[in-house]
Amino acid sequence: MPAEPRFELFLDRADEWRWRLVAANGEIIADSAEGYVSKQGAKRGIDSVKRVAGGATVVDTSDRE
């Protein structure tokens, strides 16, 4: 049975909080790209992604079809 997609919170080597979004197949499909001083800050980052991602448009900035 596949796992559910999930956000994971963790501390990095610099002792900063980060998050990553893991797909049902275990692949990391997004991450915070920056460390947060507080766990709460990282959670706010997750909430922001959850709030805006569903309504985001796709913009193709390439010059290829």
C-alpha positions as CSV (number, residue, x, y, z in Angstrom):
1,M,0.0,0.0,0.0
2,P,1.6,3.3,-1.0
3,A,2.2,6.0,1.6
4,E,0.3,9.2,1.7
5,P,1.9,12.4,0.3
6,R,3.3,14.3,3.3
7,F,5.2,17.4,4.4
8,E,8.2,16.5,6.6
9,L,9.8,18.9,9.1
10,F,13.4,18.4,10.1
11,L,16.5,20.1,11.4
12,D,19.4,20.6,9.0
13,R,23.1,20.5,9.8
14,A,23.1,24.2,10.6
15,D,20.3,23.5,13.2
16,E,17.7,25.3,11.1
17,W,14.2,24.0,10.4
18,R,13.3,22.9,6.9
19,W,10.4,21.2,5.2
20,R,10.1,18.9,2.3
21,L,7.1,17.6,0.4
22,V,7.2,13.9,-0.2
23,A,5.0,12.2,-2.9
24,A,3.2,8.9,-2.2
25,N,6.1,7.1,-4.0
26,G,8.6,8.5,-1.5
27,E,10.1,11.1,-4.0
28,I,10.9,14.6,-2.7
29,I,9.0,16.9,-5.0
30,A,9.5,20.2,-3.2
31,D,11.5,21.7,-0.4
32,S,11.8,24.9,1.6
33,A,15.0,26.0,-0.1
34,E,15.9,28.0,3.0
35,G,16.3,27.2,6.7
36,Y,14.0,28.7,9.3
37,V,15.1,29.8,12.7
38,S,12.0,28.4,14.3
39,K,9.9,25.3,13.8
40,Q,6.8,27.6,13.7
41,G,8.4,29.6,10.8
42,A,8.8,26.4,8.9
43,K,5.2,25.4,9.6
44,R,4.1,28.8,8.3
45,G,6.0,28.1,5.1
46,I,4.2,24.8,4.7
47,D,0.8,26.6,5.3
48,S,1.7,29.1,2.7
49,V,2.5,26.5,0.1
50,K,-0.7,24.6,0.9
51,R,-2.8,27.8,0.6
52,V,-1.4,29.1,-2.7
53,A,-0.2,26.0,-4.7
54,G,-3.7,24.7,-5.7
55,G,-4.6,28.0,-7.4
56,A,-1.2,28.7,-9.0
57,T,-1.0,29.0,-12.7
58,V,1.7,27.4,-14.9
59,V,3.9,29.9,-16.7
60,D,6.2,28.4,-19.4
61,T,9.2,30.7,-19.6
62,S,11.0,28.6,-22.2
63,D,11.1,29.4,-25.9
64,R,10.2,25.8,-26.9
65,E,7.0,24.1,-27.6
